[in-house]
């Protein structure tokens, strides 16, 4: 059996975990409702891609002891951003036996929370591309490059003006313009008989 490839998509060395009250409305969660001065736990956060799965892991930075984990899929339902801050999120974590709980997670820096979001979005794009045959990413991988070579028996003719001895209309016009100093050809003079009648 093939070994499962595991890759780390993101690491935050120190995040805070909070106990959160139930959602007050359908609008979403607010970090202002949490007691952010008293975190429940703090430690390291890792986003790991293991085969076709993505898992968010909260662990002790020194011992690696697991605190909680949140399986993440392309629906994105396991992570929800709060309404009033870009640094705080609500995770749906799963324990043994499939038990689910909701916890608040806060990053120390906005740049970390931004990179965390980008890592999850990149995973979702790859997961959707792998399962959707009409995806542009998959199509680009499987579509053969266009073949512009001539098939057997095919010929191609290229016409270059002036190569066959005949002048094109554009060539004639430019030549005549050059001879006349930039003017068109003058009309022929009137017949001599006509001049005598005018006198």
C-alpha positions in Angstrom: 0.0 0.0 0.0 1.3 3.5 -0.9 2.5 5.7 2.0 0.2 8.6 2.8 1.9 11.9 2.1 1.7 14.5 4.9 2.5 18.1 4.4 2.3 21.1 6.8 0.4 24.0 5.2 0.6 26.4 8.1 2.1 26.8 11.6 1.3 29.4 14.2 3.6 29.0 17.2 1.2 30.6 19.8 -2.5 30.8 19.7 -5.1 31.3 22.5 -8.2 29.1 22.9 -11.3 30.4 24.6 -14.5 28.9 26.0 -17.3 30.6 24.1 -21.0 31.1 24.9 -23.6 29.7 22.6 -24.3 31.6 19.4 -26.7 34.4 20.2 -28.2 34.8 16.7 -27.9 33.4 13.2 -25.6 36.3 12.3 -22.5 34.7 13.8 -20.1 34.9 16.7 -18.5 38.0 18.2 -15.1 38.0 20.0 -16.4 40.8 22.2 -18.6 38.2 23.9 -15.6 36.1 25.0 -13.4 36.6 28.0 -10.3 37.1 26.0 -8.3 38.1 29.1 -8.5 34.6 30.4 -7.7 32.0 27.7 -8.6 28.4 28.3 -5.4 27.2 26.7 -2.5 28.4 24.6 -0.1 26.6 22.3 0.8 25.7 18.7 -1.6 25.5 15.8 -0.8 23.4 12.7 -2.7 22.9 9.4 -1.8 19.5 8.0 -2.8 18.0 4.7 -2.7 14.2 5.0 -3.6 12.4 1.8 -7.0 13.9 0.8 -7.7 15.1 4.3 -6.9 18.4 6.0 -6.7 18.7 9.8 -6.2 21.7 12.1 -4.2 20.6 15.1 -3.8 22.4 18.4 -0.9 20.9 20.4 1.6 21.7 23.1 4.6 23.3 21.5 7.1 21.6 23.8 5.7 18.0 24.1 3.5 17.8 21.0 0.6 16.6 23.2 -2.7 17.0 21.3 -5.2 19.4 22.8 -7.8 19.4 20.1 -8.2 18.8 16.4 -10.7 20.0 13.8 -11.1 18.0 10.5 -11.4 20.5 7.7 -13.0 19.8 4.3 -13.9 21.8 1.2 -17.2 23.0 2.7 -15.2 25.1 5.2 -17.8 24.4 7.9 -15.2 23.6 10.6 -13.9 27.1 10.8 -16.0 30.3 11.1 -14.6 33.8 11.3 -16.1 36.1 13.9 -18.0 39.3 13.0 -15.9 41.8 14.9 -12.3 40.8 14.4 -10.0 39.4 11.8 -7.8 37.6 14.4 -10.5 35.4 16.0 -12.3 32.3 14.7 -14.6 29.6 16.0 -13.4 26.0 15.4 -15.6 22.9 15.4 -13.3 20.3 17.0 -13.9 16.6 17.2 -12.9 14.3 20.0 -13.0 10.5 20.4 -16.2 8.9 19.3 -17.0 11.8 17.0 -18.0 14.2 19.8 -18.1 17.8 18.6 -17.5 21.0 20.5 -17.0 24.7 19.5 -14.1 26.7 20.8 -12.8 30.2 20.1 -9.3 30.6 18.7 -7.3 33.8 18.6 -4.1 34.7 16.8 -1.6 37.2 18.2 -1.0 38.9 14.8 -3.3 39.7 11.9 -0.7 38.5 9.5 -0.9 35.1 11.1 -4.7 34.9 10.8 -4.4 36.1 7.2 -1.9 33.4 6.3 -4.1 30.8 8.1 -7.0 31.8 5.9 -4.9 31.6 2.7 -3.7 28.1 3.6 -7.3 26.9 4.1 -8.5 28.5 0.8 -5.6 27.0 -1.1 -6.5 23.5 0.3 -10.2 24.0 -0.7 -9.2 25.0 -4.3 -7.1 21.8 -4.6 -9.8 19.6 -3.1 -12.5 20.9 -5.4 -10.2 20.6 -8.4 -9.5 17.0 -7.6 -13.2 16.0 -7.4 -14.5 18.3 -10.2 -13.6 17.0 -13.7 -14.7 20.3 -15.3 -12.4 22.3 -13.1 -10.0 24.6 -15.0 -7.1 23.3 -13.0 -7.8 19.7 -13.9 -8.5 20.6 -17.5 -5.2 22.4 -17.8 -3.4 19.3 -16.5 -5.1 16.8 -18.7 -5.7 18.8 -21.9 -3.0 18.0 -24.5 -1.1 21.0 -26.0 -2.4 22.1 -29.5 -0.7 20.5 -32.5 0.2 23.0 -35.2 2.5 20.7 -37.2 1.6 19.9 -40.8 0.1 16.5 -41.4 1.4 14.2 -44.1 0.4 15.5 -47.6 -0.5 19.0 -46.3 1.2 22.0 -47.8 1.2 25.7 -46.9 1.7 28.6 -49.3 3.0 32.0 -48.2 2.6 34.9 -50.7 5.2 37.7 -50.3 4.4 40.9 -52.3 7.0 41.7 -55.0 8.6 38.3 -55.1 6.8 37.2 -58.3 7.7 40.3 -60.3 4.2 41.8 -60.1 3.7 45.1 -58.3 0.9 45.5 -55.9 -1.4 48.5 -55.9 0.3 49.9 -52.8 3.8 49.5 -54.5 2.6 51.3 -57.7 1.1 54.2 -55.8 4.2 54.7 -53.7 6.4 54.6 -56.8 4.4 57.0 -58.8 4.2 59.3 -55.8 8.0 59.2 -55.5 8.6 60.1 -59.2 6.1 63.0 -59.1 7.7 64.6 -56.1 4.7 63.7 -54.0 2.0 64.8 -56.5 -0.2 62.7 -58.7 0.2 62.4 -62.5 -0.9 65.6 -64.4 -3.6 65.3 -67.1 -2.4 65.4 -70.8 -2.2 68.9 -72.4 -5.2 70.0 -74.6 -5.1 69.4 -78.4 -3.4 72.1 -80.5 -6.6 72.7 -82.5 -8.5 73.6 -79.4 -5.9 76.2 -78.5 -6.2 78.0 -82.0 -10.0 78.2 -81.7 -9.7 79.9 -78.3 -7.4 82.6 -79.9 
